Amino acid sequence: MATLTTTLSESITLNGSLRGSSNSVTTTDIVDVFERIVTCTTAVVTTVAVFAALPSTSAGAIDVDRTRYVRITNLDDAAVIELAVQTTTSSYTVELTAGQSHILCKGSALALGEVGAPTFGTMLDLASLQIKPSGAESPQVEVFVALV
């Protein structure tokens, strides 16, 4: 078993003063990781990861109940991508500009997609991560998942 340490930090000098912070989270008992870099073809939706309660039910599926950390990073230095986080019955989509990441803290009971004002209902399990480039480029995307 291993320990995953994730650190986010911001640093900016504004009007001669250093601003920002650094925050770390430690996740213990990690026994598996999934890591890949995928070239996402322009104008096409690419599924970069699939999650399931039983990984044996889908080819290449990641165990959603054991997932403790998910990071998707746009590795391109110019391209913009759209990331769809698909749950068992809903989804939400975010835009990642060049070099930016989207982080999820687990796989089960994680998200709820809604139209309109949030109702803060029952969270749903992660089902897949899908990428669609916004422009004419075919950017690379990195996926990193840690599991207990």
Legacy VTK file of the C-alpha trace (Angstrom):
# vtk DataFile Version 3.0
C-alpha trace
ASCII
DATASET POLYDATA
POINTS 148 float
0.000 0.000 0.000
1.107 3.549 -0.721
0.223 7.102 0.211
-0.799 9.629 -2.446
-0.051 13.259 -1.614
-1.789 15.881 -3.725
-0.711 19.510 -3.429
-2.423 22.535 -4.975
-0.680 25.873 -4.746
-1.158 29.376 -6.047
1.488 32.066 -6.078
1.270 35.621 -7.363
3.067 38.845 -6.609
0.538 41.650 -6.700
1.473 45.241 -5.902
4.786 43.990 -4.544
3.206 41.496 -2.125
3.327 37.722 -2.457
-0.164 36.196 -2.339
-1.530 32.655 -2.603
-1.569 29.453 -0.615
-0.652 25.789 -0.704
-2.978 22.976 0.372
-2.112 19.284 0.596
-4.318 16.221 0.910
-2.977 12.794 1.826
-4.809 9.664 0.693
-3.603 6.452 2.328
-3.918 2.776 1.403
-3.555 3.286 -2.364
-2.987 -0.092 -4.033
-3.751 0.605 -7.717
-3.299 3.456 -10.176
-4.591 3.987 -13.688
-2.646 6.442 -15.823
-2.829 7.162 -19.512
-2.239 9.880 -22.074
-4.800 9.974 -24.877
-4.806 11.995 -28.092
-8.374 13.277 -28.531
-9.299 13.761 -32.173
-10.894 17.077 -33.060
-14.707 17.128 -33.459
-14.997 13.628 -31.947
-16.026 12.584 -28.420
-13.374 10.335 -26.877
-14.148 8.279 -23.781
-10.912 8.333 -21.773
-12.074 6.307 -18.737
-14.983 4.038 -17.815
-16.058 3.202 -14.246
-18.233 0.368 -12.927
-19.126 -1.288 -9.611
-17.651 -4.506 -10.972
-14.746 -3.878 -13.357
-15.393 -7.279 -14.931
-18.698 -5.982 -16.369
-17.053 -3.602 -18.885
-13.811 -3.899 -20.811
-11.205 -1.672 -19.174
-13.553 -0.474 -16.411
-12.126 1.081 -13.240
-13.646 0.065 -9.887
-15.850 3.043 -8.967
-16.158 2.064 -5.287
-12.376 1.880 -4.798
-11.635 5.149 -6.640
-10.257 7.853 -4.308
-8.696 10.396 -6.695
-9.246 11.332 -10.343
-7.341 13.995 -12.298
-7.876 14.920 -15.945
-5.332 17.349 -17.423
-5.350 19.097 -20.800
-1.690 18.664 -21.834
-1.932 20.947 -24.863
-0.290 24.382 -24.755
-3.066 26.092 -26.745
-6.127 23.879 -27.305
-9.326 24.044 -25.267
-11.245 20.875 -24.448
-14.642 20.079 -23.001
-14.735 17.392 -20.306
-18.005 15.569 -19.683
-18.251 13.868 -16.303
-20.925 11.216 -16.826
-22.640 9.686 -13.801
-25.022 6.746 -13.818
-27.968 8.938 -14.950
-26.733 12.517 -15.433
-23.662 14.508 -16.414
-21.982 17.859 -16.175
-19.509 19.423 -18.588
-16.610 21.776 -17.911
-14.135 23.498 -20.177
-10.410 23.002 -19.605
-8.105 25.552 -21.175
-4.494 24.703 -22.064
-2.624 23.062 -19.191
-5.590 23.035 -16.803
-6.864 20.108 -14.710
-10.140 18.925 -13.214
-9.933 16.876 -9.998
-12.497 14.561 -8.413
-12.129 13.235 -4.867
-13.759 9.822 -5.361
-15.818 7.725 -7.768
-18.946 6.687 -5.890
-21.740 9.037 -4.764
-19.832 11.886 -6.383
-21.955 14.178 -8.552
-25.427 15.180 -9.650
-26.183 16.968 -12.907
-29.235 19.232 -12.914
-30.921 21.904 -14.981
-31.674 25.131 -13.132
-31.012 25.822 -9.487
-29.291 23.063 -7.513
-31.446 20.870 -5.302
-28.571 19.090 -3.534
-30.058 15.649 -4.081
-28.615 12.172 -3.872
-25.157 12.004 -5.456
-24.531 9.466 -8.228
-21.593 7.223 -9.130
-19.081 8.165 -11.804
-19.684 6.221 -15.046
-17.257 7.718 -17.580
-15.064 10.656 -18.552
-15.431 11.985 -22.085
-13.413 14.603 -23.958
-14.308 16.729 -26.984
-11.787 19.271 -28.303
-13.331 22.715 -28.860
-11.162 23.735 -31.811
-9.356 22.260 -34.794
-6.528 20.733 -32.725
-6.259 17.119 -31.506
-4.869 17.697 -28.003
-3.478 15.113 -25.590
-5.213 14.539 -22.274
-3.734 12.860 -19.210
-5.916 10.732 -16.937
-4.705 9.682 -13.482
-6.811 7.601 -11.077
-5.776 6.263 -7.644
-7.651 3.401 -5.996
-7.644 1.784 -2.553
LINES 1 149
148 0 1 2 3 4 5 6 7 8 9 10 11 12 13 14 15 16 17 18 19 20 21 22 23 24 25 26 27 28 29 30 31 32 33 34 35 36 37 38 39 40 41 42 43 44 45 46 47 48 49 50 51 52 53 54 55 56 57 58 59 60 61 62 63 64 65 66 67 68 69 70 71 72 73 74 75 76 77 78 79 80 81 82 83 84 85 86 87 88 89 90 91 92 93 94 95 96 97 98 99 100 101 102 103 104 105 106 107 108 109 110 111 112 113 114 115 116 117 118 119 120 121 122 123 124 125 126 127 128 129 130 131 132 133 134 135 136 137 138 139 140 141 142 143 144 145 146 147
